[in-house]
Amino acid sequence: MKTAFITGASSGFGEATARALAKDGFKIIALARRKERLETLAREFKEQIHTIALDVRDKEAVFEAVENLPSEFKAIDILVNNAGLALETQKFDELALEDIETMVDTNIRGFLYVARAIIPLLRKQKSAYIFNLGSVAGVNPYFGGNVYCGTKAFVRQFSLALRNDLRGSNIKVTNIAPGLCKTEFSEVRFKGDKKKADELYENTKYLSAEDIAKVICSILTLPDHININELELMPVTQTWNGLFVEKGQAL
Ligand SMILES: NC(=O)c1ccc[n+]([C@@H]2O[C@H](COP(=O)([O-])OP(=O)(O)OC[C@H]3O[C@@H](n4cnc5c(N)ncnc54)[C@H](OP(=O)(O)O)[C@@H]3O)[C@@H](O)[C@H]2O)c1
């Protein structure tokens, strides 16, 4: 039985992937801050799941939790490094410093603590897989995306560079870069303003968390010698904004 370590498993992509992989017979280590949510998963999948309630920004807690994994969950085959968030859509110079720090500390620092703690365990396996959750925001700079776009550009470039460091190891790395997807993501971004979050998804088709889980599960079925470096996906209703030109600007 293979084991997957999934961050952000209390909601959205992480939760859907945990469920999909558990149903496919994987053992799951489910990490997030909200303990109650993780316990719901644990009740459903029983001894197949080990839960870790912590904040990925807490470096000591991350390394301690990995160090103290129960022996039956120590052989990790798959890392889904997914916990992350966006906050607000203000111009950078109007964005609260606290929001800037939360995004950088979660999407970059916390993400790296998890990768740094888990990769030594992946190296012990004959083969292993890392899925990093990037975003279309990592290559498409959109208005008000500033810090979030930057953190996802980091995830993308880190994922590609990591492939070099893992040469010869049979550890695959994929940067998954989704577009518009309805999860708690926008509610978190707009700090609980559900109406504002829902407006984004009104009268259009968006991806679901289950779609992302399906993509991850299907990549796992590919032959051993194939590495998908990056996979960008959007709903058919979404395309790019294009370049913007200001009219009437005094120069
Ligand atoms: N939804 C989209 O449109 C979209 C598109 C592209 C990329 N993404 C990326 O995909 C990933 C998952 O997003 P989602 O859409 O599934 O959002 P979501 O429903 O808000 O889920 C985010 C998950 O991350 C966890 N998390 C956040 N901060 C954490 C922290 N400091 N420590 C531990 N866990 C933390 C949350 O759990 P707790 O709150 O319980 O800690 C939750 O389980 C993110 O990296 C996001 O940037 C999302």
The ligand as an SDF file (V2000), in Angstrom:
LIG
                    3D

 48 52  0  0  0  0  0  0  0  0999 V2000
   -9.0050   27.5500   -6.1630 N   0  0  0  0  0  0  0  0  0  0  0  0
   -8.3240   28.0710   -7.1580 C   0  0  0  0  0  0  0  0  0  0  0  0
   -8.8980   28.7530   -8.0410 O   0  0  0  0  0  0  0  0  0  0  0  0
   -6.8400   27.8260   -7.2720 C   0  0  0  0  0  0  0  0  0  0  0  0
   -6.2600   27.9920   -8.5210 C   0  0  0  0  0  0  0  0  0  0  0  0
   -4.8940   27.7690   -8.6640 C   0  0  0  0  0  0  0  0  0  0  0  0
   -4.1310   27.3620   -7.5990 C   0  0  0  0  0  0  0  0  0  0  0  0
   -4.7050   27.2140   -6.3630 N   0  0  0  0  0  0  0  0  0  0  0  0
   -3.8090   26.7790   -5.2690 C   0  0  0  0  0  0  0  0  0  0  0  0
   -4.1840   25.4670   -4.8830 O   0  0  0  0  0  0  0  0  0  0  0  0
   -3.8950   25.2540   -3.5000 C   0  0  0  0  0  0  0  0  0  0  0  0
   -5.1390   24.7410   -2.8020 C   0  0  0  0  0  0  0  0  0  0  0  0
   -6.1550   25.7190   -2.9280 O   0  0  0  0  0  0  0  0  0  0  0  0
   -7.7070   25.4020   -2.8010 P   0  0  0  0  0  0  0  0  0  0  0  0
   -8.3600   26.0160   -3.9670 O   0  0  0  0  0  0  0  0  0  0  0  0
   -7.9240   23.9720   -2.5120 O   0  0  0  0  0  0  0  0  0  0  0  0
   -8.0410   26.3440   -1.5280 O   0  0  0  0  0  0  0  0  0  0  0  0
   -8.7850   26.0550   -0.1400 P   0  0  0  0  0  0  0  0  0  0  0  0
  -10.0650   25.3290   -0.3690 O   0  0  0  0  0  0  0  0  0  0  0  0
   -8.8250   27.3780    0.5500 O   0  0  0  0  0  0  0  0  0  0  0  0
   -7.7710   25.0770    0.6150 O   0  0  0  0  0  0  0  0  0  0  0  0
   -6.5370   25.5370    1.0980 C   0  0  0  0  0  0  0  0  0  0  0  0
   -5.9730   24.5040    2.0540 C   0  0  0  0  0  0  0  0  0  0  0  0
   -4.7000   24.9600    2.5370 O   0  0  0  0  0  0  0  0  0  0  0  0
   -4.6900   24.8590    3.9600 C   0  0  0  0  0  0  0  0  0  0  0  0
   -3.8150   25.8820    4.5320 N   0  0  0  0  0  0  0  0  0  0  0  0
   -3.8260   27.2190    4.2780 C   0  0  0  0  0  0  0  0  0  0  0  0
   -2.8910   27.8370    5.0170 N   0  0  0  0  0  0  0  0  0  0  0  0
   -2.2750   26.8630    5.7580 C   0  0  0  0  0  0  0  0  0  0  0  0
   -1.2470   26.8790    6.7240 C   0  0  0  0  0  0  0  0  0  0  0  0
   -0.6380   28.0190    7.0910 N   0  0  0  0  0  0  0  0  0  0  0  0
   -0.8660   25.7090    7.2840 N   0  0  0  0  0  0  0  0  0  0  0  0
   -1.4700   24.5340    6.9330 C   0  0  0  0  0  0  0  0  0  0  0  0
   -2.4560   24.4620    6.0190 N   0  0  0  0  0  0  0  0  0  0  0  0
   -2.8550   25.6170    5.4470 C   0  0  0  0  0  0  0  0  0  0  0  0
   -6.1550   25.0440    4.3790 C   0  0  0  0  0  0  0  0  0  0  0  0
   -6.4090   24.3840    5.6120 O   0  0  0  0  0  0  0  0  0  0  0  0
   -6.5820   25.0710    7.0330 P   0  0  0  0  0  0  0  0  0  0  0  0
   -7.2550   26.3910    6.8220 O   0  0  0  0  0  0  0  0  0  0  0  0
   -7.4070   24.0770    7.7850 O   0  0  0  0  0  0  0  0  0  0  0  0
   -5.1950   25.1900    7.5520 O   0  0  0  0  0  0  0  0  0  0  0  0
   -6.8630   24.2880    3.2640 C   0  0  0  0  0  0  0  0  0  0  0  0
   -6.9010   22.9170    3.5630 O   0  0  0  0  0  0  0  0  0  0  0  0
   -3.3610   26.5770   -2.9760 C   0  0  0  0  0  0  0  0  0  0  0  0
   -1.9600   26.5290   -2.9550 O   0  0  0  0  0  0  0  0  0  0  0  0
   -3.8600   27.5980   -3.9920 C   0  0  0  0  0  0  0  0  0  0  0  0
   -3.0170   28.7240   -4.0480 O   0  0  0  0  0  0  0  0  0  0  0  0
   -6.0530   27.4160   -6.1820 C   0  0  0  0  0  0  0  0  0  0  0  0
  1  2  1  0
  2  3  2  0
  2  4  1  0
  4  5  1  0
  4 48  2  0
  5  6  2  0
  6  7  1  0
  7  8  2  0
  8  9  1  0
  8 48  1  0
  9 10  1  0
  9 46  1  0
 10 11  1  0
 11 12  1  0
 11 44  1  0
 12 13  1  0
 13 14  1  0
 14 15  2  0
 14 16  1  0
 14 17  1  0
 17 18  1  0
 18 19  2  0
 18 20  1  0
 18 21  1  0
 21 22  1  0
 22 23  1  0
 23 24  1  0
 23 42  1  0
 24 25  1  0
 25 26  1  0
 25 36  1  0
 26 27  1  0
 26 35  1  0
 27 28  2  0
 28 29  1  0
 29 30  1  0
 29 35  2  0
 30 31  1  0
 30 32  2  0
 32 33  1  0
 33 34  2  0
 34 35  1  0
 36 37  1  0
 36 42  1  0
 37 38  1  0
 38 39  2  0
 38 40  1  0
 38 41  1  0
 42 43  1  0
 44 45  1  0
 44 46  1  0
 46 47  1  0
M  CHG  2   8   1  16  -1
M  END
$$$$
